[in-house]
Amino acid sequence: MNTIDVNSLLSQMRRMSAQVHPPESALKAAPVAAQSDFSALLRESISAVGQSQLKAGRMAASFERGDPGADLGRTMIAVQKADLSLRTMVEVRNKMVDAYKEIMNMPV
């Protein structure tokens, strides 16, 4: 079974989230130095995965309809990115469930 580094996964999720949603500091004139908690990061990551799934679905449907400007290469890349982000999210979920089970089995 493959071992997955949780810190590496979290950094990948942050990069994917930043690609889908630009940081708020880029949208505002004054940068905000707010520390995000784990639940907010997880919520944003799940949202980013959902957005990438929607984008890939729209691109695939556009290509299937034969819309002008629908490119097979970009469509396939979007579908692969969406698949990879979903797989990453599933692995993070699995690791979180394993960690929860391990904590629950610890003697008090």
Backbone torsions as a table, in degrees:
resi	resn	phi	psi	omega
1	MET	NA	138.8	-179.1
2	ASN	-75.5	140.7	174.1
3	THR	-96.6	143.2	-176.9
4	ILE	-121.9	131.2	177.6
5	ASP	-82.3	117.4	-175.8
6	VAL	-64.5	-39.8	179.4
7	ASN	-63.5	-39.2	177.3
8	SER	-64.0	-42.5	178.4
9	LEU	-62.6	-42.9	179.8
10	LEU	-64.0	-39.4	178.8
11	SER	-67.8	-36.6	175.8
12	GLN	-65.2	-40.1	179.0
13	MET	-65.0	-38.5	177.6
14	ARG	-63.6	-42.4	179.3
15	ARG	-64.1	-42.1	179.0
16	MET	-64.7	-40.2	178.5
17	SER	-64.9	-38.5	179.1
18	ALA	-67.9	-30.5	177.7
19	GLN	-69.8	-38.2	-178.2
20	VAL	-78.7	-45.1	-179.2
21	HIS	-121.7	118.3	177.0
22	PRO	-64.2	149.2	179.9
23	PRO	-60.9	148.3	-177.4
24	GLU	-63.1	-28.3	179.8
25	SER	-65.2	-26.9	177.2
26	ALA	-75.4	-24.7	-179.2
27	LEU	-85.4	-27.0	-178.0
28	LYS	-104.2	156.3	179.6
29	ALA	-71.3	-41.8	-179.2
30	ALA	-96.9	120.2	179.6
31	PRO	-68.1	141.8	-179.8
32	VAL	-102.9	127.8	-178.3
33	ALA	-101.5	55.0	-179.0
34	ALA	-91.8	136.4	177.7
35	GLN	-87.2	124.1	179.7
36	SER	-88.2	143.6	178.0
37	ASP	-88.4	173.9	-174.2
38	PHE	-64.0	-40.7	-178.3
39	SER	-65.0	-38.3	177.9
40	ALA	-66.8	-40.9	178.1
41	LEU	-63.5	-42.1	179.3
42	LEU	-65.7	-42.2	178.7
43	ARG	-61.8	-44.4	178.8
44	GLU	-64.1	-39.7	-180.0
45	SER	-65.9	-42.5	177.8
46	ILE	-63.6	-40.7	177.7
47	SER	-62.5	-41.9	179.7
48	ALA	-63.4	-39.5	177.7
49	VAL	-64.1	-43.6	178.5
50	GLY	-62.3	-41.8	178.9
51	GLN	-64.6	-40.2	179.3
52	SER	-67.2	-34.6	176.2
53	GLN	-64.8	-43.6	179.2
54	LEU	-64.3	-43.3	180.0
55	LYS	-61.8	-45.8	180.0
56	ALA	-63.7	-39.4	178.4
57	GLY	-64.4	-41.3	178.0
58	ARG	-65.2	-42.1	179.9
59	MET	-65.4	-41.2	179.7
60	ALA	-65.5	-42.5	178.8
61	ALA	-64.4	-38.8	178.3
62	SER	-63.6	-42.1	178.8
63	PHE	-66.0	-41.0	-179.6
64	GLU	-64.3	-34.6	178.4
65	ARG	-73.9	-16.7	-178.9
66	GLY	81.6	25.7	178.9
67	ASP	-60.0	141.0	176.5
68	PRO	-66.1	140.4	-178.8
69	GLY	91.0	-7.6	177.4
70	ALA	-79.6	117.2	-175.1
71	ASP	-104.8	130.1	-179.4
72	LEU	-62.4	-42.8	-178.3
73	GLY	-61.1	-49.8	179.7
74	ARG	-65.3	-35.6	178.9
75	THR	-64.9	-46.2	-179.6
76	MET	-64.6	-38.7	178.1
77	ILE	-64.5	-42.8	178.9
78	ALA	-63.2	-40.6	178.9
79	VAL	-65.6	-41.7	179.2
80	GLN	-66.8	-39.9	176.5
81	LYS	-62.0	-43.4	179.1
82	ALA	-63.3	-41.6	179.0
83	ASP	-64.0	-44.6	179.9
84	LEU	-64.7	-41.4	179.5
85	SER	-66.3	-37.4	177.4
86	LEU	-66.4	-43.6	177.9
87	ARG	-61.5	-40.2	178.1
88	THR	-63.1	-43.6	179.4
89	MET	-63.8	-38.4	178.0
90	VAL	-64.6	-40.5	178.4
91	GLU	-66.3	-38.6	176.9
92	VAL	-63.0	-44.0	177.5
93	ARG	-59.1	-44.8	-179.7
94	ASN	-61.4	-42.2	179.1
95	LYS	-65.9	-38.0	178.8
96	MET	-66.9	-39.8	177.7
97	VAL	-65.7	-41.8	177.1
98	ASP	-61.7	-42.9	179.2
99	ALA	-64.4	-40.5	178.1
100	TYR	-61.8	-46.2	-179.9
101	LYS	-62.1	-40.1	180.0
102	GLU	-64.9	-41.4	178.8
103	ILE	-65.8	-41.2	-179.6
104	MET	-66.8	-25.3	179.8
105	ASN	-89.0	-2.4	179.1
106	MET	-72.5	138.1	176.6
107	PRO	-72.5	144.7	-177.5
108	VAL	-94.5	NA	NA
